[in-house]
C-alpha cells in the first residue's frame, strides 16, 4: 500500500521548516547556480525502506531522483541506493532529513524482516505486528516501514479498532462481561473489539462475551499456551473463534518461546521504538 502523497508532502514540509527556518548558513558559500550529482550509499547491509519518501522530498526541492532499489528490497554494504542531480544547496537542504528517514525506516524494516523470518521457521502461522508505540510525528513512516518488512501495522490510530486495556477494565471494576456488553451495545458493527487479558482464567470469559481478539498481555509463554489450549477445548459457538494476540515484553531474545506455542499475532514495540538491526547510510557528492 502506497503512502498518501499529500500527507507525506505535508510532513516533509514540516521537517524542512524544523531543520531550516530561514536559510542554511553553512552552504551560503556555494554558488547559487551550482549543479551537482550526488549518491546515497549503504555503509551496512539490510532492507531498504523510505525510498518513496526520499524521492518525494527531493522532488519537492526540484532535484532529479533516480532510485536504484525498490522499497523493501535487500541491499549490501557499498550499494548505491539513490542518485541525485540538481542544485547543490537544495541537495544539502534535504540531505539530513532524507538520510534520517531512510535510516530510521530501513532499521525498522530490517528488524521486522528478521522477526518475520523467525515466524516463518514455525510455518509462519503467527503474524508479526508493531504497536501504537511510535515516535510522535513519525508514525506514518514507522508503520510503513513495518509493512515493508512483512509485518502488520496493527492500529494506525485510536479510530481503527476498539482495544480495551486494563484502564478500561479498571473503570468497570474488573468485570469483563459487563465491559464487553456495554461496548457491544454502543460500538459500530464495523469495529472489531480486542481486550487485554492478564490471566488465563479470564480468556474464556472474554471469548464467551464477544471479544474478537484476546490480547494475552505480559503473560509467560506457558500461560499463553494454556490459554490457547483452553480455547480449543472450550465449547464455543461455531462462528466464535477469537484471535489470540501476545504482547508485552516481546524481544528478539524471547520471541521464539512464544512462536513455538502458535498464537495468531505477536505484537511488539521493539520493531518501532527499539529496532535492533541498525542501518547506516551516507550521502556523497560525486
C-alpha positions in Angstrom: 0.0 0.0 0.0 1.4 3.4 -1.1 1.6 6.2 1.4 -0.8 9.2 1.0 1.3 11.6 -1.1 -0.4 14.7 0.2 0.1 13.7 3.8 3.8 12.8 3.1 4.4 16.2 1.5 2.8 18.0 4.4 5.0 16.1 6.9 8.1 16.7 4.8 7.4 20.4 4.6 7.2 20.5 8.4 10.5 18.7 8.7 12.2 21.1 6.3 10.9 24.0 8.3 12.1 22.5 11.5 15.6 22.0 10.1 15.9 25.3 8.3 13.7 28.2 9.4 15.3 30.8 7.1 18.5 29.7 5.3 21.3 27.2 5.5 24.2 29.4 6.7 26.7 26.6 6.2 26.0 26.4 2.5 26.0 30.1 1.6 29.5 29.9 0.2 28.3 27.5 -2.6 27.3 29.4 -5.8 23.5 29.6 -6.1 23.6 28.1 -9.6 25.9 25.2 -8.8 24.6 21.9 -10.2 26.0 18.7 -8.8 25.5 15.0 -8.8 25.2 13.0 -5.5 24.5 9.5 -4.4 23.2 7.8 -1.3 25.2 4.7 -0.5 24.9 1.9 2.0 27.5 1.6 4.8 25.9 -1.6 6.1 23.5 -4.3 4.8 19.8 -4.6 5.4 16.4 -4.0 3.8 15.9 -0.5 2.3 12.8 1.5 3.3 11.8 5.1 2.7 12.8 5.5 -0.9 9.3 6.6 -1.8 9.5 9.2 0.9 13.0 10.4 -0.1 12.0 10.6 -3.7 9.1 12.9 -2.8 11.4 15.0 -0.6 13.9 15.8 -3.3 11.3 16.3 -6.0 9.8 18.9 -3.7 13.2 20.6 -3.7 13.4 20.3 -7.6 16.1 17.7 -7.5 16.2 14.9 -10.1 15.9 11.5 -8.4 16.9 8.1 -9.7 16.1 5.2 -7.4 18.3 2.2 -7.8 16.4 -0.1 -5.4 12.8 -0.6 -4.5 11.3 -0.2 -1.0 11.6 -3.5 0.9 14.5 -4.8 -1.3 17.6 -6.2 0.3 20.9 -4.3 0.0 24.6 -4.8 0.8 27.3 -2.6 2.1 28.6 -0.4 -0.7 25.4 -0.5 -2.8 24.3 2.8 -4.3 20.7 3.2 -3.5 19.8 6.6 -4.9 21.4 9.0 -7.4 20.6 12.7 -7.3 21.2 15.6 -9.7 20.4 19.3 -9.1 21.2 22.4 -7.2 23.9 21.8 -4.6 22.2 24.0 -2.0 18.9 22.1 -2.4 20.5 18.7 -2.1 22.2 19.8 1.1 18.9 21.1 2.4 17.3 17.7 2.1 20.3 15.6 3.0 19.8 15.2 6.7 16.0 14.8 6.6 16.3 12.2 3.8 19.1 10.2 5.5 17.3 10.3 8.9 14.1 9.0 7.4 15.9 6.3 5.3 18.0 5.2 8.2 15.1 5.0 10.7 12.7 3.3 8.3 15.3 0.9 7.0 16.3 -0.1 10.5 12.7 -0.8 11.3 12.1 -2.8 8.1 15.3 -4.8 8.6 14.4 -5.6 12.2 10.8 -6.5 11.2 12.1 -8.8 8.4 14.2 -10.7 11.0 11.2 -11.2 13.3 9.1 -12.3 10.3 11.8 -14.8 9.3 11.7 -16.2 12.8 8.0 -16.7 12.5 8.5 -18.5 9.2 10.7 -21.0 11.0 7.4 -22.0 12.7 5.4 -22.3 9.5 4.6 -18.6 9.5 1.4 -19.2 11.5 1.9 -16.2 13.7 1.6 -12.7 12.3 4.2 -10.2 13.5 2.8 -6.8 14.3 4.0 -3.5 15.7 2.1 -1.4 18.3 0.9 2.2 18.7 4.2 2.9 20.5 5.7 5.1 17.8 7.6 8.4 17.7 5.2 11.3 17.7 5.0 12.8 14.2 6.7 9.8 12.6 4.0 7.1 12.9 3.1 7.2 9.2 6.7 6.4 8.3 7.4 3.9 11.0 4.3 1.9 10.4 5.0 1.9 6.6 8.5 0.5 7.4 7.0 -2.3 9.4 4.7 -3.1 6.5 7.6 -3.2 4.1 9.3 -5.7 6.4 6.4 -8.0 6.1 4.9 -7.1 9.4 1.4 -6.0 10.3 0.8 -2.3 11.1 -1.8 -3.0 13.8 -3.7 0.2 14.7 -2.6 3.4 13.0 -4.7 5.4 15.4 -7.4 5.2 18.1 -10.0 5.3 15.4 -9.2 2.0 13.8 -10.3 -0.6 16.3 -11.7 -0.9 19.9 -8.9 -2.0 22.2 -9.9 -2.4 25.8 -7.0 -2.1 28.1 -6.5 -2.6 31.9 -7.5 1.0 32.4 -10.9 0.5 30.7 -11.4 -2.7 32.7 -10.5 -0.9 35.9 -13.3 1.6 35.3 -15.7 -1.4 35.2 -14.2 -2.8 38.4 -12.7 -5.8 36.6 -16.0 -7.0 35.2 -15.1 -8.3 31.8 -18.6 -9.4 31.0 -20.1 -6.0 31.8 -17.5 -4.1 29.9 -17.9 -6.1 26.8 -21.7 -6.0 27.0 -21.6 -2.1 27.2 -19.1 -1.9 24.4 -21.0 -4.2 22.0 -24.2 -2.2 22.7 -22.6 1.1 21.8 -19.9 0.3 19.2 -20.4 0.4 15.5 -20.7 -3.0 13.8 -17.7 -2.1 11.7 -15.3 -2.1 14.6 -13.6 -5.2 15.9 -13.2 -5.5 19.7 -10.0 -6.5 21.3 -9.4 -6.8 25.1 -6.3 -7.1 27.1 -6.3 -10.1 29.5 -3.6 -10.7 32.1 -4.6 -14.1 33.5 -5.5 -17.4 31.9 -8.9 -17.8 33.7 -10.3 -14.6 32.0 -9.5 -15.8 28.5 -12.7 -17.9 28.3 -14.8 -15.1 29.9 -13.6 -12.7 27.2 -14.3 -15.1 24.4 -17.7 -16.1 25.6 -18.7 -12.5 25.8 -17.9 -11.5 22.3 -14.3 -10.4 22.1 -13.0 -10.7 18.5 -9.3 -10.6 19.7 -7.9 -11.5 23.0 -4.5 -10.0 23.9 -2.5 -12.1 26.3 -0.7 -9.2 28.0 2.6 -9.8 29.7 1.9 -13.5 30.1 4.6 -16.1 30.0 4.8 -18.5 27.0 3.4 -21.2 29.3 0.4 -19.1 30.2 -0.2 -18.3 26.5 0.0 -22.0 25.6 -2.6 -22.8 28.3 -4.9 -20.0 27.1 -4.8 -21.4 23.6 -5.5 -24.9 24.8 -8.4 -23.8 26.9 -10.0 -22.0 24.0 -9.5 -25.2 21.8 -11.2 -27.3 24.4 -14.0 -24.9 25.3 -17.5 -25.1 23.9 -18.0 -22.1 21.8 -20.5 -21.4 19.0 -19.0 -22.2 15.6 -19.0 -18.6 14.5 -17.0 -17.5 17.5 -13.3 -18.0 17.2 -11.3 -15.1 18.8 -7.8 -14.5 17.6 -5.1 -14.7 20.2 -2.5 -11.9 20.3 0.5 -11.9 22.5 2.1 -8.6 23.6 4.2 -7.1 26.4 7.9 -7.6 26.8 8.4 -9.4 23.5 12.0 -9.1 22.3 14.4 -10.7 19.8 15.7 -12.8 22.7 12.4 -14.4 23.8 10.1 -14.2 20.7 10.8 -17.8 19.8 9.4 -19.1 23.1 6.1 -17.5 22.1 6.2 -18.6 18.4 6.5 -22.2 19.5 3.0 -22.1 21.1 1.4 -20.7 18.0 -0.6 -17.5 18.8 -2.3 -15.8 15.9 -0.4 -12.5 16.4 2.7 -11.3 18.3 2.9 -7.5 18.7 6.0 -5.7 20.0 7.2 -2.1 20.3 10.7 -3.3 19.6 10.0 -3.0 15.9 9.4 0.7 16.0 10.9 2.1 19.2 13.9 -0.1 19.6 14.8 -1.7 16.2 17.8 -4.0 16.9 19.1 -4.0 13.3 20.7 -0.6 12.7 21.3 0.5 9.2 24.0 3.0 8.2 23.7 5.2 5.1 25.5 8.2 3.7 25.1 10.9 1.0 28.1 12.0 -1.0 28.8 14.3 -3.9 30.3 12.7 -7.0 
